């Protein structure tokens, strides 16, 4: 099986590696040997293959094309449910048809019923791409879907639960870089509406959440670092990225800290580790680490709270392993080292004479 877009291929029967040019020359040589010399053979291999397919036909291709045409009519009417059904029927007739595969992805996304399957639709479509035309078709289809989704959101009527679509947005932004800004805007909006609906960053009425699509969780997610890293990587507006980060982590920090919610705390540390992986520029790293410091060290908002009051509270929250993870990010803060000392002394076997405590004390003294 060979396609003219690729230089090589494999035999479907024996697995032999085949060069397109070698196979072409061998086929044309055989054809030339079988016809009179006075005839001139100028056909290209791709033309011969197309003519062969046209002569013999492919089972189900006509039915597939008919179903796709019907589906396109419903797609134009924004009847995405009916379009999805017809594109699926087209694939039943001819599973290799890329137009049907791409149409099923687009209509499946826009019907907004099974958001948990969006990543599967996208993965199947990407896996079927065999040419630049396929790639362009998929990109245009996703661009169309994102445009309609933005219109939904501008009316304040719907949002897409990020709890079920985070993998979809990550794969989309990595596979189609030209669409990453639009995708990041939609994802950031939905992430904020679901997990921080009362903040300025939402800029939408809380009633919007009544129209959530999919089976949304009853409480905000506690593992947002992966989603936040997608936003940091793709969104071009640093102000939006910083305000979203603070909305998701800082504004409700007292709730998480008082509950000693280690899942949420460890998620904040995962975000710190992800943002300092080397993939992100310093202009993105600094605001994230500042926000995480305000969350974990309770900086910035409690102006009336005394330092010793924060120390007494936070030393009951963190474990020594968590403090060791924080050292990489907050070692320039004297308050952090004072808290580190308090948490360390709670450890079994900790001593004022230990090398670890002396190291901590030296860092505290270095601040004067």
C-alpha positions as CSV (number, residue, x, y, z in Angstrom):
1,X,0.0,0.0,0.0
2,X,1.6,3.2,-1.2
3,X,0.5,6.9,-1.2
4,X,2.2,9.6,-3.3
5,X,2.6,11.8,-0.2
6,X,5.1,9.4,1.3
7,X,8.5,8.2,0.0
8,X,8.2,4.7,1.4
9,X,5.6,2.2,2.6
10,X,5.1,-1.4,3.7
11,X,3.6,-4.5,2.1
12,X,0.4,-5.4,3.9
13,X,1.0,-9.1,3.5
14,X,4.7,-9.7,4.3
15,X,5.8,-6.4,5.8
16,X,8.5,-5.8,3.2
17,X,9.7,-2.1,3.2
18,X,9.1,-0.6,-0.2
19,X,10.3,2.6,-1.8
20,X,7.7,4.6,-3.7
21,X,10.0,5.4,-6.6
22,X,11.3,1.8,-6.9
23,X,7.7,0.5,-7.0
24,X,6.7,3.1,-9.5
25,X,9.5,2.3,-11.8
26,X,8.9,-1.4,-11.6
27,X,5.2,-1.0,-12.3
28,X,5.8,1.4,-15.2
29,X,8.5,-0.9,-16.7
30,X,6.1,-3.8,-16.6
31,X,3.4,-1.8,-18.3
32,X,5.7,-0.6,-21.0
33,X,6.9,-4.1,-21.7
34,X,3.3,-5.3,-22.3
35,X,2.3,-2.6,-24.8
36,X,3.5,-1.9,-28.4
37,X,6.5,0.5,-28.7
38,X,4.4,3.0,-30.7
39,X,2.3,3.8,-27.6
40,X,3.7,6.3,-25.1
41,X,2.9,5.7,-21.5
42,X,2.8,9.0,-19.5
43,X,0.5,8.1,-16.6
44,X,1.6,8.7,-13.1
45,X,1.3,5.9,-10.5
46,X,-1.2,7.9,-8.5
47,X,-3.4,8.3,-11.6
48,X,-3.3,4.6,-12.2
49,X,-4.3,3.9,-8.7
50,X,-7.2,6.3,-8.9
51,X,-8.4,4.9,-12.2
52,X,-8.2,1.4,-10.7
53,X,-10.3,2.5,-7.7
54,X,-12.8,4.2,-9.9
55,X,-13.1,1.1,-12.1
56,X,-13.5,-1.5,-9.3
57,X,-15.1,0.8,-6.7
58,X,-14.7,0.5,-3.0
59,X,-17.5,-1.1,-1.0
60,X,-19.5,1.5,0.9
61,X,-17.8,4.6,-0.5
62,X,-20.9,5.8,-2.4
63,X,-23.1,5.3,0.6
64,X,-20.5,7.0,2.8
65,X,-20.4,10.1,0.5
66,X,-24.2,10.3,0.5
67,X,-24.4,10.2,4.3
68,X,-21.6,12.9,4.6
69,X,-23.6,15.2,2.2
70,X,-26.7,14.8,4.3
71,X,-24.7,15.4,7.5
72,X,-23.2,18.6,6.1
73,X,-26.7,20.0,5.6
74,X,-27.5,19.5,9.3
75,X,-24.1,20.9,10.2
76,X,-25.0,24.1,8.4
77,X,-28.3,24.3,10.3
78,X,-26.5,23.8,13.7
79,X,-28.3,20.6,14.2
80,X,-25.2,18.9,15.5
81,X,-26.9,15.9,17.0
82,X,-28.4,14.8,13.7
83,X,-25.1,15.6,11.9
84,X,-23.2,13.4,14.4
85,X,-25.6,10.5,13.8
86,X,-25.2,10.7,10.0
87,X,-21.4,11.1,10.1
88,X,-21.3,8.0,12.3
89,X,-23.4,6.1,9.8
90,X,-21.0,7.2,7.1
91,X,-18.1,5.7,9.0
92,X,-20.1,2.5,9.4
93,X,-20.1,2.3,5.6
94,X,-16.5,3.3,5.1
95,X,-14.4,3.6,8.2
96,X,-11.4,5.0,6.3
97,X,-13.1,8.1,5.1
98,X,-11.4,11.1,6.6
99,X,-14.2,13.6,5.9
100,X,-16.6,11.5,7.9
101,X,-14.1,11.1,10.7
102,X,-13.5,14.8,10.9
103,X,-17.2,15.6,10.7
104,X,-18.0,13.2,13.5
105,X,-15.3,14.9,15.6
106,X,-16.7,18.4,15.0
107,X,-20.4,17.5,15.4
108,X,-19.6,15.3,18.4
109,X,-17.9,18.2,20.1
110,X,-20.6,20.7,19.3
111,X,-23.5,18.6,20.3
112,X,-22.1,19.0,23.8
113,X,-23.6,15.8,25.3
114,X,-20.6,13.6,26.0
115,X,-17.8,15.9,26.8
116,X,-15.9,13.0,28.4
117,X,-15.5,11.6,24.8
118,X,-14.0,14.7,23.2
119,X,-10.5,13.6,23.6
120,X,-11.3,10.2,22.0
121,X,-12.9,12.0,19.0
122,X,-9.8,14.2,18.6
123,X,-7.4,11.3,19.0
124,X,-9.2,9.2,16.4
125,X,-9.2,12.0,13.9
126,X,-5.5,12.8,14.4
127,X,-4.7,9.1,14.1
128,X,-6.4,9.0,10.6
129,X,-4.4,12.0,9.2
130,X,-2.5,10.8,6.1
131,X,-1.9,14.0,4.1
132,X,-1.6,17.8,4.4
133,X,-5.2,18.0,3.1
134,X,-6.4,15.9,6.0
135,X,-4.5,18.1,8.4
136,X,-6.0,21.2,7.0
137,X,-9.5,19.8,7.1
138,X,-9.1,18.8,10.7
139,X,-7.7,22.2,11.7
140,X,-10.5,24.0,9.8
141,X,-13.1,21.8,11.4
142,X,-11.8,22.5,14.9
143,X,-11.5,26.2,14.2
144,X,-15.2,26.1,13.2
145,X,-16.1,24.3,16.4
146,X,-14.1,26.7,18.6
147,X,-15.8,29.7,16.9
148,X,-19.2,28.4,17.6
149,X,-18.2,27.5,21.2
150,X,-17.1,31.1,21.7
151,X,-20.5,32.3,20.5
152,X,-22.2,30.1,23.0
153,X,-20.0,31.5,25.8
154,X,-20.5,35.1,24.7
155,X,-24.2,34.6,25.3
156,X,-23.6,33.4,28.8
157,X,-25.6,30.3,28.1
158,X,-23.1,27.4,28.3
159,X,-19.7,26.4,29.4
160,X,-17.8,23.2,29.1
161,X,-16.8,21.4,32.2
162,X,-12.9,21.3,32.3
163,X,-13.1,18.3,34.7
164,X,-13.9,16.1,31.7
165,X,-12.1,18.0,28.8
166,X,-8.7,18.9,30.2
167,X,-7.0,16.1,28.1
168,X,-8.8,17.3,25.0
169,X,-7.6,20.9,25.4
170,X,-4.1,19.8,26.0
171,X,-4.0,17.5,23.0
172,X,-5.7,20.2,20.8
173,X,-3.2,22.9,21.7
174,X,-0.2,20.7,21.2
175,X,-1.5,19.2,17.9
176,X,-2.8,22.4,16.3
177,X,-0.6,25.3,17.4
178,X,-2.5,27.9,15.3
179,X,-5.6,27.3,17.4
180,X,-4.0,27.3,20.9
181,X,-4.8,30.9,21.7
182,X,-8.6,30.5,21.0
183,X,-8.6,27.2,22.8
184,X,-6.8,28.7,25.8
185,X,-9.3,31.5,26.0
186,X,-12.2,29.1,26.1
187,X,-10.5,26.7,28.5
188,X,-9.5,29.5,30.9
189,X,-13.0,30.9,30.9
190,X,-14.5,27.5,31.7
191,X,-11.9,26.6,34.3
192,X,-12.6,29.8,36.2
193,X,-16.4,29.5,36.0
194,X,-16.4,26.0,37.4
195,X,-13.7,26.4,40.1
196,X,-13.8,30.1,41.0
197,X,-17.2,31.4,39.9
198,X,-17.3,34.5,42.3
199,X,-14.0,36.1,41.3
200,X,-13.4,39.1,39.1
201,X,-11.6,36.8,36.6
202,X,-14.9,35.1,35.7
203,X,-16.6,38.3,34.6
204,X,-19.8,36.4,34.1
205,X,-22.9,36.0,36.2
206,X,-22.8,33.0,38.6
207,X,-26.1,31.9,37.0
208,X,-24.0,30.7,34.0
209,X,-23.1,27.7,36.0
210,X,-26.7,26.5,35.9
211,X,-26.2,25.7,32.2
212,X,-23.1,23.6,32.7
213,X,-22.7,20.9,30.1
214,X,-21.9,17.4,31.3
215,X,-21.9,15.8,34.7
216,X,-20.1,18.5,36.6
217,X,-18.6,17.7,40.1
218,X,-20.5,19.1,43.1
219,X,-17.4,20.9,44.4
220,X,-14.3,22.6,42.8
221,X,-11.6,20.3,41.6
222,X,-8.5,19.9,43.8
223,X,-6.1,19.0,41.0
224,X,-5.8,21.9,38.7
225,X,-2.1,22.2,38.1
226,X,-2.2,20.3,34.7
227,X,-5.0,22.5,33.4
228,X,-3.3,25.7,34.7
229,X,-0.1,24.7,32.9
230,X,-2.0,24.4,29.6
231,X,-3.3,28.0,30.1
232,X,0.2,29.3,31.0
233,X,1.7,27.6,27.9
234,X,-0.9,28.8,25.4
235,X,-2.6,32.0,26.5
236,X,-0.9,35.2,25.3
237,X,-2.4,37.6,27.9
238,X,-0.2,37.5,31.1
239,X,-2.7,39.5,33.1
240,X,-5.4,36.9,32.4
241,X,-3.1,34.1,33.3
242,X,-2.0,35.7,36.6
243,X,-5.6,36.6,37.7
244,X,-6.8,33.1,36.9
245,X,-4.0,31.6,38.9
246,X,-4.9,33.7,41.9
247,X,-8.6,33.0,41.4
248,X,-8.1,29.3,41.5
249,X,-5.6,29.1,44.3
250,X,-5.3,32.2,46.5
251,X,-8.8,33.6,47.1
252,X,-10.1,30.5,48.9
253,X,-6.8,29.5,50.5
254,X,-8.0,29.7,54.1
255,X,-10.6,27.0,53.4
256,X,-7.9,24.6,52.0
257,X,-5.4,25.3,54.7
258,X,-7.7,25.1,57.7
259,X,-9.0,21.8,56.3
260,X,-5.4,20.6,55.9
261,X,-6.3,19.5,52.4
262,X,-3.1,17.9,51.3
263,X,-4.4,17.0,47.9
264,X,-4.9,20.7,47.1
265,X,-1.7,21.7,48.8
266,X,0.3,19.1,46.8
267,X,-1.4,20.3,43.6
268,X,-0.1,23.8,44.3
269,X,3.4,22.3,44.7
270,X,2.9,20.4,41.4
271,X,2.1,23.7,39.7
272,X,5.3,25.2,41.1
273,X,7.4,22.3,39.8
274,X,5.7,22.3,36.4
275,X,6.1,26.1,35.9
276,X,9.9,25.8,36.7
277,X,10.5,22.9,34.3
278,X,12.3,25.1,31.8
279,X,9.4,25.2,29.3
280,X,8.1,28.6,30.5
281,X,9.6,32.0,30.3
282,X,10.5,34.0,33.5
283,X,7.6,36.4,33.0
284,X,5.3,33.4,33.5
285,X,7.2,31.8,36.3
286,X,7.4,34.8,38.6
287,X,3.6,35.5,39.0
288,X,2.8,31.9,39.5
289,X,5.4,31.5,42.2
290,X,4.2,34.7,43.8
291,X,0.6,33.5,43.8
292,X,1.7,30.1,45.3
293,X,3.6,31.8,48.0
294,X,0.6,33.9,48.9
295,X,-1.4,30.6,49.0
296,X,1.0,28.4,50.9
297,X,2.6,31.1,53.1
298,X,-0.5,33.2,53.5
299,X,1.3,36.3,52.2
300,X,-0.2,39.5,50.8
301,X,-3.8,39.5,52.0
302,X,-3.8,39.2,55.8
303,X,-2.3,42.6,56.6
304,X,-3.6,42.6,60.1
305,X,-2.3,39.2,61.0
306,X,1.0,39.0,63.0
307,X,3.8,37.0,61.7
308,X,3.9,34.7,64.8
309,X,0.2,34.1,64.4
310,X,0.7,32.8,60.8
311,X,3.7,30.7,62.1
312,X,1.6,29.1,64.8
313,X,-1.2,28.3,62.4
314,X,0.9,27.1,59.4
315,X,3.2,24.8,61.5
316,X,0.1,22.7,62.2
317,X,-0.7,22.5,58.5
318,X,2.5,21.3,56.7
319,X,4.6,18.2,57.0
320,X,8.4,18.2,56.8
321,X,8.4,16.5,53.3
322,X,6.1,19.3,52.0
323,X,8.4,22.0,53.4
324,X,11.4,20.3,51.6
325,X,9.5,20.5,48.4
326,X,8.8,24.2,49.0
327,X,12.4,25.1,49.7
328,X,13.3,25.2,46.0
329,X,10.7,27.9,45.4
330,X,10.5,30.0,48.5
331,X,14.1,29.9,49.9
332,X,14.5,33.7,49.4
333,X,11.9,34.3,52.2
334,X,12.9,34.7,55.8
335,X,9.3,33.7,56.9
336,X,9.6,30.5,55.0
337,X,12.8,29.5,56.9
338,X,11.2,30.4,60.2
339,X,8.3,28.1,59.4
340,X,10.7,25.4,58.1
341,X,12.4,25.4,61.5
342,X,9.0,25.1,63.4
343,X,7.8,22.2,61.1
344,X,11.2,20.4,61.3
345,X,11.2,20.4,65.2
346,X,7.9,18.5,65.1
347,X,9.6,15.6,63.4
348,X,10.4,12.5,65.4
349,X,14.1,12.6,66.3
350,X,14.5,16.3,65.4
351,X,17.0,18.2,67.5
352,X,18.4,21.7,68.0
353,X,21.8,20.2,67.6
354,X,21.2,18.4,64.3
355,X,22.9,19.4,61.1
356,X,19.5,20.1,59.4
357,X,18.4,22.5,62.1
358,X,21.8,24.2,62.0
359,X,21.5,24.6,58.3
360,X,18.0,26.1,58.7
361,X,19.2,28.5,61.4
362,X,22.1,29.7,59.2
363,X,19.6,30.6,56.5
364,X,17.5,32.5,59.0
365,X,20.5,34.4,60.3
366,X,21.5,35.3,56.7
367,X,18.5,37.6,56.5
368,X,19.8,39.7,59.4
